[in-house]
Each structure stands twice: as C-alpha cells, then as structure tokens.
C-alpha cells in the first residue's frame, strides 16, 4: 500500500492535468473536424440548392436545411463561448 504524501499528491495532480489537457485537445480536434465538414456541406448545398428547388419544387427541403444549419450555428456559438470561459479560467 502506498503512503499518501506530498510527492504522490503532486504526481497525481500532474497526471490529472496531463490527461484532462489531452482530452480537451482531442475534443477540440474532433470539433474542428466537424466544423470543417459542416462548412464544406454548406458550400456544397449552396451550389446544389438551385437545382434542388428547380426539380423538387417547394417541398420544404430548403427550410429543413436552413433550420439544421441554424441549429448547428447556435450550438457552435454556445461551445465557443464555453471554450472562451475555459481559456479565461486557465489564464487566471
């Protein structure tokens, strides 16, 4: 059984900090990939949207696409604000 002393506590805190930092960076990386994918999807949709409207008529595809994009932008803004708060907490 290990004795719990200042050295063990310090090493444990270093491990917690390292693992949480690595997890945070991984999540930011995944979120960046998702954001890039949505950006490309928006560009593709802007190109094919006139064709969809021409052939599909007014069948609400555009409405649903715009609602999905708006929802994503809302979530992205909330995540960005939370990230800004984390950065402020880490700096201070």
Phi and psi restraints in degrees (range 20) as a CNS / XPLOR table:
assign (resid 1 and name C) (resid 2 and name N)
       (resid 2 and name CA) (resid 2 and name C) 1.0 -85.3 20.0 2
assign (resid 2 and name N) (resid 2 and name CA)
       (resid 2 and name C) (resid 3 and name N) 1.0 143.9 20.0 2
assign (resid 2 and name C) (resid 3 and name N)
       (resid 3 and name CA) (resid 3 and name C) 1.0 -80.6 20.0 2
assign (resid 3 and name N) (resid 3 and name CA)
       (resid 3 and name C) (resid 4 and name N) 1.0 138.9 20.0 2
assign (resid 3 and name C) (resid 4 and name N)
       (resid 4 and name CA) (resid 4 and name C) 1.0 -93.1 20.0 2
assign (resid 4 and name N) (resid 4 and name CA)
       (resid 4 and name C) (resid 5 and name N) 1.0 108.4 20.0 2
assign (resid 4 and name C) (resid 5 and name N)
       (resid 5 and name CA) (resid 5 and name C) 1.0 -130.4 20.0 2
assign (resid 5 and name N) (resid 5 and name CA)
       (resid 5 and name C) (resid 6 and name N) 1.0 -174.4 20.0 2
assign (resid 5 and name C) (resid 6 and name N)
       (resid 6 and name CA) (resid 6 and name C) 1.0 -63.1 20.0 2
assign (resid 6 and name N) (resid 6 and name CA)
       (resid 6 and name C) (resid 7 and name N) 1.0 -37.6 20.0 2
assign (resid 6 and name C) (resid 7 and name N)
       (resid 7 and name CA) (resid 7 and name C) 1.0 -66.1 20.0 2
assign (resid 7 and name N) (resid 7 and name CA)
       (resid 7 and name C) (resid 8 and name N) 1.0 -44.5 20.0 2
assign (resid 7 and name C) (resid 8 and name N)
       (resid 8 and name CA) (resid 8 and name C) 1.0 -64.6 20.0 2
assign (resid 8 and name N) (resid 8 and name CA)
       (resid 8 and name C) (resid 9 and name N) 1.0 -42.5 20.0 2
assign (resid 8 and name C) (resid 9 and name N)
       (resid 9 and name CA) (resid 9 and name C) 1.0 -61.8 20.0 2
assign (resid 9 and name N) (resid 9 and name CA)
       (resid 9 and name C) (resid 10 and name N) 1.0 -44.8 20.0 2
assign (resid 9 and name C) (resid 10 and name N)
       (resid 10 and name CA) (resid 10 and name C) 1.0 -62.4 20.0 2
assign (resid 10 and name N) (resid 10 and name CA)
       (resid 10 and name C) (resid 11 and name N) 1.0 -45.5 20.0 2
assign (resid 10 and name C) (resid 11 and name N)
       (resid 11 and name CA) (resid 11 and name C) 1.0 -64.3 20.0 2
assign (resid 11 and name N) (resid 11 and name CA)
       (resid 11 and name C) (resid 12 and name N) 1.0 -39.9 20.0 2
assign (resid 11 and name C) (resid 12 and name N)
       (resid 12 and name CA) (resid 12 and name C) 1.0 -62.9 20.0 2
assign (resid 12 and name N) (resid 12 and name CA)
       (resid 12 and name C) (resid 13 and name N) 1.0 -43.2 20.0 2
assign (resid 12 and name C) (resid 13 and name N)
       (resid 13 and name CA) (resid 13 and name C) 1.0 -65.8 20.0 2
assign (resid 13 and name N) (resid 13 and name CA)
       (resid 13 and name C) (resid 14 and name N) 1.0 -37.1 20.0 2
assign (resid 13 and name C) (resid 14 and name N)
       (resid 14 and name CA) (resid 14 and name C) 1.0 -62.6 20.0 2
assign (resid 14 and name N) (resid 14 and name CA)
       (resid 14 and name C) (resid 15 and name N) 1.0 -42.8 20.0 2
assign (resid 14 and name C) (resid 15 and name N)
       (resid 15 and name CA) (resid 15 and name C) 1.0 -64.2 20.0 2
assign (resid 15 and name N) (resid 15 and name CA)
       (resid 15 and name C) (resid 16 and name N) 1.0 -42.4 20.0 2
assign (resid 15 and name C) (resid 16 and name N)
       (resid 16 and name CA) (resid 16 and name C) 1.0 -61.7 20.0 2
assign (resid 16 and name N) (resid 16 and name CA)
       (resid 16 and name C) (resid 17 and name N) 1.0 -45.1 20.0 2
assign (resid 16 and name C) (resid 17 and name N)
       (resid 17 and name CA) (resid 17 and name C) 1.0 -63.4 20.0 2
assign (resid 17 and name N) (resid 17 and name CA)
       (resid 17 and name C) (resid 18 and name N) 1.0 -43.4 20.0 2
assign (resid 17 and name C) (resid 18 and name N)
       (resid 18 and name CA) (resid 18 and name C) 1.0 -64.8 20.0 2
assign (resid 18 and name N) (resid 18 and name CA)
       (resid 18 and name C) (resid 19 and name N) 1.0 -46.1 20.0 2
assign (resid 18 and name C) (resid 19 and name N)
       (resid 19 and name CA) (resid 19 and name C) 1.0 -67.4 20.0 2
assign (resid 19 and name N) (resid 19 and name CA)
       (resid 19 and name C) (resid 20 and name N) 1.0 -41.2 20.0 2
assign (resid 19 and name C) (resid 20 and name N)
       (resid 20 and name CA) (resid 20 and name C) 1.0 -67.8 20.0 2
assign (resid 20 and name N) (resid 20 and name CA)
       (resid 20 and name C) (resid 21 and name N) 1.0 -37.5 20.0 2
assign (resid 20 and name C) (resid 21 and name N)
       (resid 21 and name CA) (resid 21 and name C) 1.0 -65.4 20.0 2
assign (resid 21 and name N) (resid 21 and name CA)
       (resid 21 and name C) (resid 22 and name N) 1.0 -41.0 20.0 2
assign (resid 21 and name C) (resid 22 and name N)
       (resid 22 and name CA) (resid 22 and name C) 1.0 -66.4 20.0 2
assign (resid 22 and name N) (resid 22 and name CA)
       (resid 22 and name C) (resid 23 and name N) 1.0 -40.7 20.0 2
assign (resid 22 and name C) (resid 23 and name N)
       (resid 23 and name CA) (resid 23 and name C) 1.0 -63.8 20.0 2
assign (resid 23 and name N) (resid 23 and name CA)
       (resid 23 and name C) (resid 24 and name N) 1.0 -41.8 20.0 2
assign (resid 23 and name C) (resid 24 and name N)
       (resid 24 and name CA) (resid 24 and name C) 1.0 -62.8 20.0 2
assign (resid 24 and name N) (resid 24 and name CA)
       (resid 24 and name C) (resid 25 and name N) 1.0 -43.8 20.0 2
assign (resid 24 and name C) (resid 25 and name N)
       (resid 25 and name CA) (resid 25 and name C) 1.0 -65.4 20.0 2
assign (resid 25 and name N) (resid 25 and name CA)
       (resid 25 and name C) (resid 26 and name N) 1.0 -37.4 20.0 2
assign (resid 25 and name C) (resid 26 and name N)
       (resid 26 and name CA) (resid 26 and name C) 1.0 -64.1 20.0 2
assign (resid 26 and name N) (resid 26 and name CA)
       (resid 26 and name C) (resid 27 and name N) 1.0 -44.5 20.0 2
assign (resid 26 and name C) (resid 27 and name N)
       (resid 27 and name CA) (resid 27 and name C) 1.0 -63.2 20.0 2
assign (resid 27 and name N) (resid 27 and name CA)
       (resid 27 and name C) (resid 28 and name N) 1.0 -42.3 20.0 2
assign (resid 27 and name C) (resid 28 and name N)
       (resid 28 and name CA) (resid 28 and name C) 1.0 -62.5 20.0 2
assign (resid 28 and name N) (resid 28 and name CA)
       (resid 28 and name C) (resid 29 and name N) 1.0 -37.9 20.0 2
assign (resid 28 and name C) (resid 29 and name N)
       (resid 29 and name CA) (resid 29 and name C) 1.0 -64.4 20.0 2
assign (resid 29 and name N) (resid 29 and name CA)
       (resid 29 and name C) (resid 30 and name N) 1.0 -46.8 20.0 2
assign (resid 29 and name C) (resid 30 and name N)
       (resid 30 and name CA) (resid 30 and name C) 1.0 -62.5 20.0 2
assign (resid 30 and name N) (resid 30 and name CA)
       (resid 30 and name C) (resid 31 and name N) 1.0 -44.5 20.0 2
assign (resid 30 and name C) (resid 31 and name N)
       (resid 31 and name CA) (resid 31 and name C) 1.0 -62.0 20.0 2
assign (resid 31 and name N) (resid 31 and name CA)
       (resid 31 and name C) (resid 32 and name N) 1.0 -37.1 20.0 2
assign (resid 31 and name C) (resid 32 and name N)
       (resid 32 and name CA) (resid 32 and name C) 1.0 -63.9 20.0 2
assign (resid 32 and name N) (resid 32 and name CA)
       (resid 32 and name C) (resid 33 and name N) 1.0 -39.8 20.0 2
assign (resid 32 and name C) (resid 33 and name N)
       (resid 33 and name CA) (resid 33 and name C) 1.0 -65.7 20.0 2
assign (resid 33 and name N) (resid 33 and name CA)
       (resid 33 and name C) (resid 34 and name N) 1.0 -41.6 20.0 2
assign (resid 33 and name C) (resid 34 and name N)
       (resid 34 and name CA) (resid 34 and name C) 1.0 -62.6 20.0 2
assign (resid 34 and name N) (resid 34 and name CA)
       (resid 34 and name C) (resid 35 and name N) 1.0 -44.7 20.0 2
assign (resid 34 and name C) (resid 35 and name N)
       (resid 35 and name CA) (resid 35 and name C) 1.0 -61.8 20.0 2
assign (resid 35 and name N) (resid 35 and name CA)
       (resid 35 and name C) (resid 36 and name N) 1.0 -41.2 20.0 2
assign (resid 35 and name C) (resid 36 and name N)
       (resid 36 and name CA) (resid 36 and name C) 1.0 -63.3 20.0 2
assign (resid 36 and name N) (resid 36 and name CA)
       (resid 36 and name C) (resid 37 and name N) 1.0 -42.5 20.0 2
assign (resid 36 and name C) (resid 37 and name N)
       (resid 37 and name CA) (resid 37 and name C) 1.0 -62.4 20.0 2
assign (resid 37 and name N) (resid 37 and name CA)
       (resid 37 and name C) (resid 38 and name N) 1.0 -41.6 20.0 2
assign (resid 37 and name C) (resid 38 and name N)
       (resid 38 and name CA) (resid 38 and name C) 1.0 -66.3 20.0 2
assign (resid 38 and name N) (resid 38 and name CA)
       (resid 38 and name C) (resid 39 and name N) 1.0 -38.9 20.0 2
assign (resid 38 and name C) (resid 39 and name N)
       (resid 39 and name CA) (resid 39 and name C) 1.0 -60.2 20.0 2
assign (resid 39 and name N) (resid 39 and name CA)
       (resid 39 and name C) (resid 40 and name N) 1.0 -45.2 20.0 2
assign (resid 39 and name C) (resid 40 and name N)
       (resid 40 and name CA) (resid 40 and name C) 1.0 -65.3 20.0 2
assign (resid 40 and name N) (resid 40 and name CA)
       (resid 40 and name C) (resid 41 and name N) 1.0 -42.3 20.0 2
assign (resid 40 and name C) (resid 41 and name N)
       (resid 41 and name CA) (resid 41 and name C) 1.0 -60.6 20.0 2
assign (resid 41 and name N) (resid 41 and name CA)
       (resid 41 and name C) (resid 42 and name N) 1.0 -38.9 20.0 2
assign (resid 41 and name C) (resid 42 and name N)
       (resid 42 and name CA) (resid 42 and name C) 1.0 -64.3 20.0 2
assign (resid 42 and name N) (resid 42 and name CA)
       (resid 42 and name C) (resid 43 and name N) 1.0 -40.2 20.0 2
assign (resid 42 and name C) (resid 43 and name N)
       (resid 43 and name CA) (resid 43 and name C) 1.0 -65.7 20.0 2
assign (resid 43 and name N) (resid 43 and name CA)
       (resid 43 and name C) (resid 44 and name N) 1.0 -43.6 20.0 2
assign (resid 43 and name C) (resid 44 and name N)
       (resid 44 and name CA) (resid 44 and name C) 1.0 -62.9 20.0 2
assign (resid 44 and name N) (resid 44 and name CA)
       (resid 44 and name C) (resid 45 and name N) 1.0 -44.4 20.0 2
assign (resid 44 and name C) (resid 45 and name N)
       (resid 45 and name CA) (resid 45 and name C) 1.0 -62.6 20.0 2
assign (resid 45 and name N) (resid 45 and name CA)
       (resid 45 and name C) (resid 46 and name N) 1.0 -38.9 20.0 2
assign (resid 45 and name C) (resid 46 and name N)
       (resid 46 and name CA) (resid 46 and name C) 1.0 -63.7 20.0 2
assign (resid 46 and name N) (resid 46 and name CA)
       (resid 46 and name C) (resid 47 and name N) 1.0 -28.2 20.0 2
assign (resid 46 and name C) (resid 47 and name N)
       (resid 47 and name CA) (resid 47 and name C) 1.0 -79.0 20.0 2
assign (resid 47 and name N) (resid 47 and name CA)
       (resid 47 and name C) (resid 48 and name N) 1.0 -43.7 20.0 2
assign (resid 47 and name C) (resid 48 and name N)
       (resid 48 and name CA) (resid 48 and name C) 1.0 -88.2 20.0 2
assign (resid 48 and name N) (resid 48 and name CA)
       (resid 48 and name C) (resid 49 and name N) 1.0 -10.9 20.0 2
assign (resid 48 and name C) (resid 49 and name N)
       (resid 49 and name CA) (resid 49 and name C) 1.0 -57.0 20.0 2
assign (resid 49 and name N) (resid 49 and name CA)
       (resid 49 and name C) (resid 50 and name N) 1.0 -44.0 20.0 2
assign (resid 49 and name C) (resid 50 and name N)
       (resid 50 and name CA) (resid 50 and name C) 1.0 -62.7 20.0 2
assign (resid 50 and name N) (resid 50 and name CA)
       (resid 50 and name C) (resid 51 and name N) 1.0 -36.2 20.0 2
assign (resid 50 and name C) (resid 51 and name N)
       (resid 51 and name CA) (resid 51 and name C) 1.0 -67.4 20.0 2
assign (resid 51 and name N) (resid 51 and name CA)
       (resid 51 and name C) (resid 52 and name N) 1.0 -42.4 20.0 2
assign (resid 51 and name C) (resid 52 and name N)
       (resid 52 and name CA) (resid 52 and name C) 1.0 -60.9 20.0 2
assign (resid 52 and name N) (resid 52 and name CA)
       (resid 52 and name C) (resid 53 and name N) 1.0 -45.9 20.0 2
assign (resid 52 and name C) (resid 53 and name N)
       (resid 53 and name CA) (resid 53 and name C) 1.0 -63.4 20.0 2
assign (resid 53 and name N) (resid 53 and name CA)
       (resid 53 and name C) (resid 54 and name N) 1.0 -37.1 20.0 2
assign (resid 53 and name C) (resid 54 and name N)
       (resid 54 and name CA) (resid 54 and name C) 1.0 -67.9 20.0 2
assign (resid 54 and name N) (resid 54 and name CA)
       (resid 54 and name C) (resid 55 and name N) 1.0 -47.2 20.0 2
assign (resid 54 and name C) (resid 55 and name N)
       (resid 55 and name CA) (resid 55 and name C) 1.0 -87.3 20.0 2
assign (resid 55 and name N) (resid 55 and name CA)
       (resid 55 and name C) (resid 56 and name N) 1.0 -31.3 20.0 2
assign (resid 55 and name C) (resid 56 and name N)
       (resid 56 and name CA) (resid 56 and name C) 1.0 -94.0 20.0 2
assign (resid 56 and name N) (resid 56 and name CA)
       (resid 56 and name C) (resid 57 and name N) 1.0 -13.1 20.0 2
assign (resid 56 and name C) (resid 57 and name N)
       (resid 57 and name CA) (resid 57 and name C) 1.0 71.1 20.0 2
assign (resid 57 and name N) (resid 57 and name CA)
       (resid 57 and name C) (resid 58 and name N) 1.0 -153.3 20.0 2
assign (resid 57 and name C) (resid 58 and name N)
       (resid 58 and name CA) (resid 58 and name C) 1.0 -95.7 20.0 2
assign (resid 58 and name N) (resid 58 and name CA)
       (resid 58 and name C) (resid 59 and name N) 1.0 71.5 20.0 2
assign (resid 58 and name C) (resid 59 and name N)
       (resid 59 and name CA) (resid 59 and name C) 1.0 -106.9 20.0 2
assign (resid 59 and name N) (resid 59 and name CA)
       (resid 59 and name C) (resid 60 and name N) 1.0 23.7 20.0 2
assign (resid 59 and name C) (resid 60 and name N)
       (resid 60 and name CA) (resid 60 and name C) 1.0 71.8 20.0 2
assign (resid 60 and name N) (resid 60 and name CA)
       (resid 60 and name C) (resid 61 and name N) 1.0 10.4 20.0 2
assign (resid 60 and name C) (resid 61 and name N)
       (resid 61 and name CA) (resid 61 and name C) 1.0 -62.7 20.0 2
assign (resid 61 and name N) (resid 61 and name CA)
       (resid 61 and name C) (resid 62 and name N) 1.0 -44.5 20.0 2
assign (resid 61 and name C) (resid 62 and name N)
       (resid 62 and name CA) (resid 62 and name C) 1.0 -62.5 20.0 2
assign (resid 62 and name N) (resid 62 and name CA)
       (resid 62 and name C) (resid 63 and name N) 1.0 -42.9 20.0 2
assign (resid 62 and name C) (resid 63 and name N)
       (resid 63 and name CA) (resid 63 and name C) 1.0 -59.4 20.0 2
assign (resid 63 and name N) (resid 63 and name CA)
       (resid 63 and name C) (resid 64 and name N) 1.0 -46.0 20.0 2
assign (resid 63 and name C) (resid 64 and name N)
       (resid 64 and name CA) (resid 64 and name C) 1.0 -67.4 20.0 2
assign (resid 64 and name N) (resid 64 and name CA)
       (resid 64 and name C) (resid 65 and name N) 1.0 -38.1 20.0 2
assign (resid 64 and name C) (resid 65 and name N)
       (resid 65 and name CA) (resid 65 and name C) 1.0 -64.3 20.0 2
assign (resid 65 and name N) (resid 65 and name CA)
       (resid 65 and name C) (resid 66 and name N) 1.0 -44.9 20.0 2
assign (resid 65 and name C) (resid 66 and name N)
       (resid 66 and name CA) (resid 66 and name C) 1.0 -65.9 20.0 2
assign (resid 66 and name N) (resid 66 and name CA)
       (resid 66 and name C) (resid 67 and name N) 1.0 -36.0 20.0 2
assign (resid 66 and name C) (resid 67 and name N)
       (resid 67 and name CA) (resid 67 and name C) 1.0 -65.4 20.0 2
assign (resid 67 and name N) (resid 67 and name CA)
       (resid 67 and name C) (resid 68 and name N) 1.0 -40.9 20.0 2
assign (resid 67 and name C) (resid 68 and name N)
       (resid 68 and name CA) (resid 68 and name C) 1.0 -64.9 20.0 2
assign (resid 68 and name N) (resid 68 and name CA)
       (resid 68 and name C) (resid 69 and name N) 1.0 -43.1 20.0 2
assign (resid 68 and name C) (resid 69 and name N)
       (resid 69 and name CA) (resid 69 and name C) 1.0 -64.5 20.0 2
assign (resid 69 and name N) (resid 69 and name CA)
       (resid 69 and name C) (resid 70 and name N) 1.0 -43.0 20.0 2
assign (resid 69 and name C) (resid 70 and name N)
       (resid 70 and name CA) (resid 70 and name C) 1.0 -62.5 20.0 2
assign (resid 70 and name N) (resid 70 and name CA)
       (resid 70 and name C) (resid 71 and name N) 1.0 -43.1 20.0 2
assign (resid 70 and name C) (resid 71 and name N)
       (resid 71 and name CA) (resid 71 and name C) 1.0 -62.1 20.0 2
assign (resid 71 and name N) (resid 71 and name CA)
       (resid 71 and name C) (resid 72 and name N) 1.0 -42.1 20.0 2
assign (resid 71 and name C) (resid 72 and name N)
       (resid 72 and name CA) (resid 72 and name C) 1.0 -63.2 20.0 2
assign (resid 72 and name N) (resid 72 and name CA)
       (resid 72 and name C) (resid 73 and name N) 1.0 -45.0 20.0 2
assign (resid 72 and name C) (resid 73 and name N)
       (resid 73 and name CA) (resid 73 and name C) 1.0 -61.0 20.0 2
assign (resid 73 and name N) (resid 73 and name CA)
       (resid 73 and name C) (resid 74 and name N) 1.0 -38.0 20.0 2
assign (resid 73 and name C) (resid 74 and name N)
       (resid 74 and name CA) (resid 74 and name C) 1.0 -64.1 20.0 2
assign (resid 74 and name N) (resid 74 and name CA)
       (resid 74 and name C) (resid 75 and name N) 1.0 -45.9 20.0 2
assign (resid 74 and name C) (resid 75 and name N)
       (resid 75 and name CA) (resid 75 and name C) 1.0 -64.4 20.0 2
assign (resid 75 and name N) (resid 75 and name CA)
       (resid 75 and name C) (resid 76 and name N) 1.0 -41.5 20.0 2
assign (resid 75 and name C) (resid 76 and name N)
       (resid 76 and name CA) (resid 76 and name C) 1.0 -62.3 20.0 2
assign (resid 76 and name N) (resid 76 and name CA)
       (resid 76 and name C) (resid 77 and name N) 1.0 -41.0 20.0 2
assign (resid 76 and name C) (resid 77 and name N)
       (resid 77 and name CA) (resid 77 and name C) 1.0 -64.4 20.0 2
assign (resid 77 and name N) (resid 77 and name CA)
       (resid 77 and name C) (resid 78 and name N) 1.0 -39.9 20.0 2
assign (resid 77 and name C) (resid 78 and name N)
       (resid 78 and name CA) (resid 78 and name C) 1.0 -65.2 20.0 2
assign (resid 78 and name N) (resid 78 and name CA)
       (resid 78 and name C) (resid 79 and name N) 1.0 -41.9 20.0 2
assign (resid 78 and name C) (resid 79 and name N)
       (resid 79 and name CA) (resid 79 and name C) 1.0 -65.0 20.0 2
assign (resid 79 and name N) (resid 79 and name CA)
       (resid 79 and name C) (resid 80 and name N) 1.0 -40.4 20.0 2
assign (resid 79 and name C) (resid 80 and name N)
       (resid 80 and name CA) (resid 80 and name C) 1.0 -62.9 20.0 2
assign (resid 80 and name N) (resid 80 and name CA)
       (resid 80 and name C) (resid 81 and name N) 1.0 -41.4 20.0 2
assign (resid 80 and name C) (resid 81 and name N)
       (resid 81 and name CA) (resid 81 and name C) 1.0 -63.8 20.0 2
assign (resid 81 and name N) (resid 81 and name CA)
       (resid 81 and name C) (resid 82 and name N) 1.0 -42.0 20.0 2
assign (resid 81 and name C) (resid 82 and name N)
       (resid 82 and name CA) (resid 82 and name C) 1.0 -63.9 20.0 2
assign (resid 82 and name N) (resid 82 and name CA)
       (resid 82 and name C) (resid 83 and name N) 1.0 -40.0 20.0 2
assign (resid 82 and name C) (resid 83 and name N)
       (resid 83 and name CA) (resid 83 and name C) 1.0 -62.6 20.0 2
assign (resid 83 and name N) (resid 83 and name CA)
       (resid 83 and name C) (resid 84 and name N) 1.0 -41.8 20.0 2
assign (resid 83 and name C) (resid 84 and name N)
       (resid 84 and name CA) (resid 84 and name C) 1.0 -60.9 20.0 2
assign (resid 84 and name N) (resid 84 and name CA)
       (resid 84 and name C) (resid 85 and name N) 1.0 -39.9 20.0 2
assign (resid 84 and name C) (resid 85 and name N)
       (resid 85 and name CA) (resid 85 and name C) 1.0 -65.4 20.0 2
assign (resid 85 and name N) (resid 85 and name CA)
       (resid 85 and name C) (resid 86 and name N) 1.0 -39.9 20.0 2
assign (resid 85 and name C) (resid 86 and name N)
       (resid 86 and name CA) (resid 86 and name C) 1.0 -63.2 20.0 2
assign (resid 86 and name N) (resid 86 and name CA)
       (resid 86 and name C) (resid 87 and name N) 1.0 -44.3 20.0 2
assign (resid 86 and name C) (resid 87 and name N)
       (resid 87 and name CA) (resid 87 and name C) 1.0 -61.0 20.0 2
assign (resid 87 and name N) (resid 87 and name CA)
       (resid 87 and name C) (resid 88 and name N) 1.0 -42.8 20.0 2
assign (resid 87 and name C) (resid 88 and name N)
       (resid 88 and name CA) (resid 88 and name C) 1.0 -62.5 20.0 2
assign (resid 88 and name N) (resid 88 and name CA)
       (resid 88 and name C) (resid 89 and name N) 1.0 -42.1 20.0 2
assign (resid 88 and name C) (resid 89 and name N)
       (resid 89 and name CA) (resid 89 and name C) 1.0 -65.3 20.0 2
assign (resid 89 and name N) (resid 89 and name CA)
       (resid 89 and name C) (resid 90 and name N) 1.0 -38.9 20.0 2
assign (resid 89 and name C) (resid 90 and name N)
       (resid 90 and name CA) (resid 90 and name C) 1.0 -69.3 20.0 2
assign (resid 90 and name N) (resid 90 and name CA)
       (resid 90 and name C) (resid 91 and name N) 1.0 -39.7 20.0 2
assign (resid 90 and name C) (resid 91 and name N)
       (resid 91 and name CA) (resid 91 and name C) 1.0 -69.1 20.0 2
assign (resid 91 and name N) (resid 91 and name CA)
       (resid 91 and name C) (resid 92 and name N) 1.0 -41.1 20.0 2
